[in-house]
């Protein structure tokens, strides 16, 4: 029972971390792409970094949920 709850919470954390990091990175990237700021390249790089971190953080939390909360077959 506790294993399924923990696995569900970790999967929700994976989706939330992916969603928030990706949305924040996309927002920052769009600000840089449509703005006329001289430092737009640096801001765009920050947005791309956050979008890449979203893929990494979400995948790592998902894999941790699968590995940590795997059911063990007892014979």
N, C-alpha and C positions, 0 to 999 in steps of 0.2 A: 504494500500500500504506500509506504513512504517513498519507495523507489520511483513509483509512477508519478507521485506529486513532485518530487525533486526533478525528474526528467521533464515534466511539463513546465515547471518554472524555468529551467535552464533553456528550454526551447523558446519560451516566450521572451526571455532575456536576449536570446540570439536574434529573434525577429525585431525586438525593440531597438537593440543596439545598431543593427543594420539599418533600420528605418531612420532613426534619428541622425546617425552619422551621414548617411547618404543624402537625406533631405537637407541637412546643414551644408554639406559640401556642394550640392547642386545649387542651393540658394546663393552661396558665396561665389561660385563659379559664374552664375548668371549675372550677379552684380558686376563682376569684373568684365564679363563679355559685352554687356550693354552700357557700361559706364565709360566715361572719357577721362579716366584717371591715368596719370603717368606711371603709377605703380600697378597697373592692371595686370601685368604679367605675374608679379609676385602674388597678388591676391588670387588670380586664376590657379596658380600652382598650389596655393593653400586649399582651394576648393577641390582640386583634383586629388590632393593628398587625403583629404577627409573622405572622399568617395572611395578611394582605394583602401583606406583604413576600415571603412564600413564592410567591405567584402572580407577583409581579414578577420575582424572582430566577430562578425556574425558566424563565419565558418568555424572559427576556433571555439566559440561557445557551443555551437551545434555538435562539433566533434567531442568536446568535453562531456556533453550530456550523453552522447552515445557510449562513450568509453567508461565514464564514471558510473553510470546508472544502468549498466547492462545486467540483464537477468542471468543468473548463474543456474545452469541445469544441475540439479542435485539428483543423483541416482541412488 
